[in-house]
Amino acid sequence: MKMMRDRIDQELASFLDSKVNGSIDPAVRNIVQLIRTFTLSGGKRLRPIFTVMGYSLFSRPDSRIYRAALSTEISQTYFLIQDDIMDQSLVRRGRPTFHIDVHNILYSGQEGLQRQSESIAIIASDLADSYCHQVLLTSGFSSDLLVKADQELTSIFETTGHGQLIDVNSSVVDDFHIRDLIRVHLWKTARYTIEGPLIIGAILSGTGRKIHKLSHFGYSLGLAFQLHDDYLGLFGDEKTLGKSVKSDINEGKKTLLILKAIENSDESDARFLREILKSGHVSDPEFERVKRIVEQSGSLEYSLSFSGKLAENAKKYIREQEGDQETKRFLEWLADFIIKRDR
């Protein structure tokens, strides 16, 4: 995995360097340089790794698939920049979020220019969106495979957008249940983090084999990935995560941990959780009470058990999928890694 990450980082730096060097206008160059810094600063590179693995199931990987795989990593830059603006997040991966970087670097933190900084950041995310398609379409595969892969990429973006719409709206509606949350996770996280990247890789391999088991693997593991993310967002270590563990609560995020705790708790604790999600600023004692309710209600145990079962289901699906045995073993290992990681 480290070897793959190192190669992806090299390819990513090379592509983004070409975009920086190709920027004639100084203002544009500054923003493209910030896109480069943001994209290369941390991240597990899971999306491009899954793209390469989807390809490796059916064909020996070469330089083309590593370049094409960058599209799924740069897509995260596209989404994260917008996510952090919507959530008004200040920190990402242990450093300022993109719009905060713009405010600090371009405008020296001047008062009154926060909205200008966010506008610039939105434009930067549009540039990243463009880069996703550029790097894929110039990867060297035949035109028919590239058209199919790019159609899949745009479909991923559309489905993720649907999930994001429901997710953003969920913080202001009371009629939001666990079934709605699962749909958000499948459309948003699972689709663009695991299932979509795997399918893009499989498409580019040119395989004629059935890949529905690969898709099932991606959705099951993608859901487990998000549930574990939500666990880390409440019980993780801030220094390891590179962001505040209170951020999900302050953003009013309705996770499975919170929804199940509300469902299982008495009226007093359930009311407290509903109110704290609307407060926008949780104190340290309140945050400790949230964690205590989640644990005592059985919600923590339920969520961890659920993510574990999803990972086991994913491993079952990948064993049933036709393809290279070594690649399948690596994907099984990744399934365990994803629900045991600490960031």
C-alpha positions in Angstrom: 0.0 0.0 0.0 2.9 2.4 0.8 4.5 1.7 -2.6 1.2 2.5 -4.3 0.8 5.7 -2.3 4.3 6.8 -3.1 3.8 6.3 -6.8 0.4 8.0 -6.7 1.9 11.0 -4.9 4.6 11.3 -7.5 2.1 11.2 -10.3 -0.1 13.7 -8.5 2.7 16.1 -7.9 3.8 15.9 -11.5 0.3 16.6 -12.9 -0.3 19.5 -10.5 3.1 20.9 -11.1 2.2 21.0 -14.8 -1.0 23.0 -13.9 0.9 25.5 -11.8 3.6 26.0 -14.4 0.9 26.4 -17.1 -0.8 29.2 -15.3 0.2 32.5 -16.9 -1.8 34.9 -14.8 -0.2 35.4 -11.3 -3.6 35.4 -9.5 -4.5 32.1 -11.2 -1.1 30.6 -10.5 -1.5 31.4 -6.8 -4.8 29.6 -6.6 -3.5 26.6 -8.5 -0.5 26.4 -6.2 -3.0 26.3 -3.3 -4.9 23.5 -5.0 -1.6 21.6 -5.3 -0.7 22.2 -1.6 -4.2 21.2 -0.4 -4.3 18.0 -2.5 -0.8 16.8 -1.5 -1.1 17.6 2.2 -2.1 14.4 3.7 -4.8 11.9 2.7 -4.7 8.1 2.5 -5.0 8.0 -1.3 -7.6 5.2 -0.9 -9.6 6.4 -4.0 -6.8 6.1 -6.5 -5.6 2.8 -4.8 -9.1 1.4 -5.3 -9.0 2.5 -9.0 -5.7 0.7 -9.5 -7.1 -2.3 -7.8 -10.3 -2.4 -9.9 -8.0 -2.4 -12.9 -5.5 -5.0 -11.4 -8.3 -7.5 -10.9 -8.4 -8.0 -14.7 -5.2 -6.5 -16.2 -1.6 -5.9 -15.2 -1.3 -2.2 -14.0 0.9 0.2 -15.9 1.5 4.0 -16.0 -1.8 4.7 -17.7 -4.0 3.4 -14.8 -1.9 5.4 -12.3 -2.5 8.6 -14.2 -6.2 7.8 -14.7 -6.5 7.0 -11.0 -5.6 10.6 -10.1 -9.0 11.7 -11.2 -10.6 10.0 -8.2 -8.1 11.6 -5.8 -8.5 15.1 -7.2 -12.3 14.6 -7.0 -11.8 14.6 -3.2 -10.2 18.0 -3.4 -13.2 19.2 -5.4 -15.6 17.9 -2.8 -13.6 18.8 0.4 -13.2 22.4 -0.6 -17.0 22.8 -0.9 -17.7 20.7 2.2 -15.5 22.8 4.3 -17.2 26.0 3.1 -20.7 24.5 3.8 -19.6 23.4 7.3 -17.6 26.5 8.0 -14.7 24.2 9.0 -11.4 25.8 10.0 -9.1 22.8 10.0 -8.5 19.9 7.5 -5.8 17.4 7.9 -4.1 19.4 10.6 -3.8 22.6 8.6 -6.2 25.4 7.6 -9.1 24.5 5.2 -8.8 25.8 1.7 -11.0 28.9 2.1 -9.2 29.8 5.3 -5.8 29.4 3.4 -7.1 31.8 0.7 -8.2 34.3 3.3 -4.8 34.1 5.2 -2.5 34.0 2.2 -4.2 36.1 -0.4 -5.8 38.6 1.8 -3.6 38.5 5.0 -6.7 37.7 7.1 -8.3 41.1 6.5 -11.7 41.5 8.1 -14.6 41.6 5.7 -13.0 39.4 3.0 -14.2 36.0 4.3 -17.0 35.8 1.7 -14.5 36.8 -1.1 -12.2 34.0 0.1 -15.1 31.5 0.0 -16.0 32.6 -3.6 -12.4 32.1 -4.7 -12.4 28.7 -3.0 -15.6 27.7 -4.9 -13.9 28.6 -8.2 -10.8 26.6 -7.2 -13.1 23.6 -6.6 -14.5 24.0 -10.1 -10.9 24.0 -11.4 -10.3 20.7 -9.5 -13.4 19.3 -11.1 -12.0 20.1 -14.5 -8.6 18.5 -13.6 -10.4 15.2 -12.7 -11.6 14.9 -16.3 -8.4 16.2 -17.9 -6.1 13.7 -16.1 -8.5 10.8 -16.9 -9.0 11.7 -20.6 -5.3 12.1 -21.2 -4.2 8.9 -19.5 -3.6 7.0 -22.8 -6.4 4.5 -22.9 -8.5 3.9 -26.0 -11.2 6.5 -26.6 -14.1 4.0 -26.1 -12.8 3.0 -22.7 -12.2 6.7 -21.7 -15.7 7.7 -22.7 -17.1 4.9 -20.5 -14.8 5.8 -17.6 -15.6 9.5 -17.8 -19.3 8.7 -17.9 -18.9 6.7 -14.7 -16.9 9.6 -13.2 -19.7 12.1 -13.9 -22.3 9.6 -12.6 -20.3 9.4 -9.4 -20.4 13.2 -9.1 -24.1 13.3 -9.7 -24.9 10.6 -7.1 -22.6 12.2 -4.6 -24.4 15.5 -5.2 -27.7 13.9 -4.5 -26.4 12.5 -1.2 -24.9 15.8 -0.3 -28.2 17.6 -0.8 -30.0 15.2 1.5 -27.1 15.4 4.0 -27.0 19.2 4.2 -30.8 19.4 4.5 -30.8 16.8 7.3 -29.5 19.2 9.9 -32.6 21.4 9.7 -35.3 18.7 9.4 -36.7 16.5 12.3 -38.0 13.8 10.0 -34.6 12.2 9.3 -34.2 8.6 10.2 -31.6 5.8 10.0 -32.8 4.6 6.7 -32.3 8.1 5.3 -28.8 8.2 6.8 -27.8 4.9 5.2 -29.0 6.2 1.8 -26.8 9.3 2.2 -23.8 7.2 3.1 -24.3 4.9 0.1 -24.9 7.8 -2.4 -22.3 10.1 -0.9 -19.4 8.3 0.7 -19.6 4.7 -0.6 -20.1 5.8 -4.2 -17.3 8.2 -4.6 -14.8 6.7 -2.1 -14.8 3.0 -3.0 -17.5 1.6 -5.4 -17.0 4.3 -8.1 -13.2 4.2 -8.1 -13.2 0.4 -8.3 -15.7 0.4 -11.2 -13.6 3.1 -13.1 -10.6 0.8 -12.8 -12.5 -2.2 -14.0 -13.9 -0.3 -17.0 -10.4 0.8 -18.1 -9.2 -2.8 -17.9 -11.6 -3.5 -20.7 -12.9 -6.6 -18.9 -15.9 -8.4 -20.3 -16.5 -10.2 -16.9 -19.4 -9.4 -14.7 -18.5 -6.9 -12.0 -21.7 -6.7 -9.9 -19.9 -8.4 -6.9 -17.2 -5.8 -7.1 -19.9 -3.1 -6.9 -21.5 -4.9 -3.9 -18.0 -5.0 -2.2 -17.6 -1.2 -2.8 -21.0 -0.3 -1.4 -20.7 -2.5 1.7 -17.1 -1.4 2.5 -18.0 2.2 1.7 -20.8 2.2 4.3 -18.4 0.6 6.8 -15.9 3.3 6.0 -18.3 6.1 6.8 -19.6 4.5 10.0 -16.0 4.2 11.2 -15.3 7.8 10.2 -18.3 8.9 12.3 -16.9 6.8 15.2 -13.5 8.6 14.9 -15.3 11.9 14.6 -16.7 11.4 18.2 -14.1 9.1 19.9 -10.9 9.7 17.9 -7.8 11.6 18.8 -7.7 15.2 17.6 -3.9 15.2 16.9 -4.2 12.0 14.8 -7.3 13.2 13.0 -6.0 16.6 12.3 -9.4 18.3 13.2 -11.6 18.9 16.2 -13.5 15.9 17.5 -16.4 18.3 18.2 -16.8 19.4 14.6 -19.4 16.8 13.7 -21.6 17.7 16.7 -21.1 21.5 16.2 -22.2 21.0 12.5 -25.4 19.3 13.7 -24.3 16.1 11.9 -26.8 13.3 12.4 -24.7 10.2 12.5 -25.8 6.6 13.2 -24.2 7.0 16.6 -26.4 10.0 17.4 -29.6 8.7 15.8 -29.4 5.3 17.5 -28.6 7.0 20.9 -31.7 9.2 20.5 -33.8 6.1 19.6 -32.5 4.1 22.6 -32.3 6.8 25.3 -34.9 8.2 27.8 -36.6 11.4 27.0 -34.2 13.6 28.9 -31.1 12.3 27.2 -32.8 12.2 23.8 -33.9 15.8 24.2 -30.4 16.8 25.2 -28.9 15.2 22.0 -31.5 16.9 19.8 -30.8 20.3 21.3 -27.1 19.9 21.3 -27.2 19.3 17.5 -28.9 22.6 17.0 -26.6 24.6 19.4 -23.6 25.0 17.0 -21.2 25.2 19.9 -20.8 22.3 22.3 -18.9 22.8 25.6 -16.4 20.2 26.9 -18.8 18.9 29.6 -21.6 18.7 27.1 -19.4 16.8 24.7 -18.4 14.3 27.4 -22.2 13.8 28.1 -22.8 13.2 24.4 -20.1 10.4 24.4 -21.5 9.0 27.6 -25.0 8.8 26.3 -23.8 7.2 23.0 -21.9 4.5 25.0 -24.6 3.8 27.7 -27.4 3.7 25.1 -25.7 0.8 23.3 -25.4 3.0 20.2 -21.6 2.7 20.1 -21.6 -1.1 20.3 -24.3 -1.3 17.7 -22.4 1.0 15.2 -19.1 -0.9 15.7 -20.8 -4.2 15.3 -22.7 -3.0 12.2 -19.5 -1.7 10.5 -17.7 -5.0 11.3 -20.5 -7.0 9.7 -20.4 -4.8 6.6 -16.7 -5.3 6.2 -17.2 -9.1 6.5 -19.9 -8.9 3.8 -17.5 -6.9 1.6 -14.9 -9.6 2.0 -17.4 -12.3 1.1 -18.4 -10.3 -2.1 -14.8 -9.9 -3.2 -14.0 -13.6 -2.8 -17.0 -14.3 -5.1 -15.8 -11.8 -7.7 -13.8 -13.2 -10.7 -10.3 -11.7 -11.0 -6.7 -11.8 -9.9 -6.3 -13.7 -6.6 -3.5 -11.5 -5.2 -5.6 -8.3 -5.8 -8.5 -9.9 -4.1 -6.4 -10.7 -1.1 -5.2 -7.1 -1.0 -8.8 -5.8 -1.1 -9.7 -8.2 1.8 -6.8 -6.7 3.8 -8.0 -3.2 2.9 -11.5 -4.0 4.3 -9.9 -4.8 7.7 -7.7 -1.8 7.5 -10.6 0.6 6.9 -12.5 -0.4 10.0 -9.4 -0.5 12.3 -7.7 2.8 11.2 -7.2 5.6 13.6 -7.7 8.5 11.1 
